[in-house]
Amino acid sequence: MEKGIETRGPNPELLFAGAYSACYHGALVKAAKKLGTPVQNSIVRALVSLVEDDKGGSGLAVELHAQLPDIAPDQAQRIMEEAHQTCPYSKALRGQASVALMVD
């Protein structure tokens, strides 16, 4: 470590990504059941970036990636979109941040 550099731990975007992915994963499992396509061994990860806006401030950009084994990509996308409507983090960000849903 360079002299004078502090050890601060994870940045806020990383912490937000962990919390969002966990919350969204719960919503994803519920959405899959609701749509008649229960999922097993699914994985969700969130990539969160801090981006500058046109007013000199900052905002968030999020990519939610989901792996849904044995689910067709079009059905996986439908499940992700349904989960995005019910996830509390998604609701809180609606209109406030860019959120992309990506089937892996």
C-alpha positions as a Markdown table, in Angstrom:
| # | Residue | x | y | z |
|---|---|---|---|---|
| 1 | Met | 0.0 | 0.0 | 0.0 |
| 2 | Glu | 1.2 | 3.5 | -0.8 |
| 3 | Lys | 2.1 | 5.8 | 2.0 |
| 4 | Gly | -0.8 | 8.1 | 2.8 |
| 5 | Ile | -3.6 | 5.9 | 1.3 |
| 6 | Glu | -6.3 | 4.9 | 3.7 |
| 7 | Thr | -8.0 | 1.5 | 3.7 |
| 8 | Arg | -11.7 | 2.3 | 3.5 |
| 9 | Gly | -13.4 | -0.9 | 2.6 |
| 10 | Pro | -16.0 | -1.4 | -0.1 |
| 11 | Asn | -17.5 | 1.6 | -1.9 |
| 12 | Pro | -21.2 | 2.5 | -1.6 |
| 13 | Glu | -22.0 | 1.3 | -5.1 |
| 14 | Leu | -20.7 | -2.2 | -4.2 |
| 15 | Leu | -22.8 | -2.3 | -1.0 |
| 16 | Phe | -25.9 | -1.1 | -2.9 |
| 17 | Ala | -25.3 | -3.8 | -5.6 |
| 18 | Gly | -25.2 | -6.5 | -3.0 |
| 19 | Ala | -28.4 | -5.4 | -1.3 |
| 20 | Tyr | -30.2 | -4.8 | -4.6 |
| 21 | Ser | -29.2 | -8.2 | -6.1 |
| 22 | Ala | -30.4 | -10.0 | -2.9 |
| 23 | Cys | -33.7 | -8.2 | -2.9 |
| 24 | Tyr | -34.2 | -8.6 | -6.6 |
| 25 | His | -33.4 | -12.3 | -6.4 |
| 26 | Gly | -36.3 | -12.8 | -3.9 |
| 27 | Ala | -38.6 | -10.9 | -6.2 |
| 28 | Leu | -37.4 | -13.1 | -9.1 |
| 29 | Val | -38.2 | -16.3 | -7.4 |
| 30 | Lys | -41.7 | -15.1 | -6.5 |
| 31 | Ala | -42.3 | -13.8 | -10.1 |
| 32 | Ala | -41.2 | -17.2 | -11.5 |
| 33 | Lys | -43.7 | -19.0 | -9.3 |
| 34 | Lys | -46.4 | -16.5 | -10.2 |
| 35 | Leu | -45.8 | -17.1 | -13.9 |
| 36 | Gly | -45.8 | -20.8 | -13.5 |
| 37 | Thr | -42.1 | -21.3 | -14.1 |
| 38 | Pro | -40.4 | -22.0 | -10.8 |
| 39 | Val | -36.7 | -21.6 | -10.9 |
| 40 | Gln | -33.9 | -23.5 | -9.2 |
| 41 | Asn | -30.2 | -22.7 | -8.8 |
| 42 | Ser | -30.8 | -19.1 | -10.1 |
| 43 | Ile | -28.1 | -16.4 | -9.7 |
| 44 | Val | -28.6 | -12.7 | -9.7 |
| 45 | Arg | -25.8 | -10.1 | -9.8 |
| 46 | Ala | -26.1 | -6.4 | -9.9 |
| 47 | Leu | -23.5 | -4.0 | -11.4 |
| 48 | Val | -24.0 | -0.5 | -10.1 |
| 49 | Ser | -22.2 | 2.5 | -11.5 |
| 50 | Leu | -22.1 | 6.1 | -10.4 |
| 51 | Val | -22.7 | 8.3 | -13.5 |
| 52 | Glu | -22.6 | 12.1 | -13.9 |
| 53 | Asp | -25.9 | 13.7 | -15.0 |
| 54 | Asp | -26.3 | 16.8 | -17.2 |
| 55 | Lys | -26.7 | 19.1 | -14.2 |
| 56 | Gly | -23.3 | 18.4 | -12.7 |
| 57 | Gly | -24.7 | 15.9 | -10.2 |
| 58 | Ser | -24.5 | 12.1 | -10.0 |
| 59 | Gly | -26.9 | 9.3 | -10.4 |
| 60 | Leu | -26.9 | 5.5 | -10.6 |
| 61 | Ala | -26.9 | 3.1 | -13.5 |
| 62 | Val | -27.7 | -0.5 | -12.8 |
| 63 | Glu | -27.4 | -3.7 | -14.7 |
| 64 | Leu | -29.2 | -6.7 | -13.2 |
| 65 | His | -27.9 | -10.0 | -14.6 |
| 66 | Ala | -29.8 | -13.2 | -14.0 |
| 67 | Gln | -28.9 | -16.8 | -14.7 |
| 68 | Leu | -32.0 | -19.0 | -14.8 |
| 69 | Pro | -30.9 | -22.6 | -15.7 |
| 70 | Asp | -33.2 | -24.6 | -17.9 |
| 71 | Ile | -35.5 | -21.5 | -18.6 |
| 72 | Ala | -35.8 | -20.2 | -22.2 |
| 73 | Pro | -34.3 | -16.8 | -22.6 |
| 74 | Asp | -37.6 | -15.1 | -23.6 |
| 75 | Gln | -39.3 | -16.6 | -20.5 |
| 76 | Ala | -36.4 | -15.6 | -18.4 |
| 77 | Gln | -36.7 | -12.0 | -19.6 |
| 78 | Arg | -40.4 | -12.1 | -18.8 |
| 79 | Ile | -39.7 | -13.3 | -15.3 |
| 80 | Met | -37.1 | -10.6 | -14.9 |
| 81 | Glu | -39.5 | -7.9 | -16.0 |
| 82 | Glu | -42.2 | -9.2 | -13.6 |
| 83 | Ala | -39.7 | -9.2 | -10.7 |
| 84 | His | -38.6 | -5.6 | -11.6 |
| 85 | Gln | -42.2 | -4.5 | -11.1 |
| 86 | Thr | -42.4 | -5.9 | -7.5 |
| 87 | Cys | -38.8 | -5.6 | -6.1 |
| 88 | Pro | -38.7 | -2.8 | -3.5 |
| 89 | Tyr | -35.3 | -1.6 | -4.8 |
| 90 | Ser | -36.6 | -1.4 | -8.4 |
| 91 | Lys | -39.6 | 0.5 | -7.2 |
| 92 | Ala | -37.4 | 3.0 | -5.3 |
| 93 | Leu | -35.2 | 3.6 | -8.4 |
| 94 | Arg | -38.0 | 3.9 | -10.9 |
| 95 | Gly | -37.6 | 7.1 | -12.7 |
| 96 | Gln | -34.4 | 7.9 | -10.7 |
| 97 | Ala | -31.9 | 5.5 | -12.3 |
| 98 | Ser | -31.2 | 3.6 | -15.4 |
| 99 | Val | -31.9 | -0.1 | -14.8 |
| 100 | Ala | -31.1 | -2.7 | -17.5 |
| 101 | Leu | -32.4 | -6.3 | -17.2 |
| 102 | Met | -30.0 | -8.9 | -18.7 |
| 103 | Val | -30.5 | -12.6 | -19.1 |
| 104 | Asp | -27.1 | -14.4 | -18.9 |
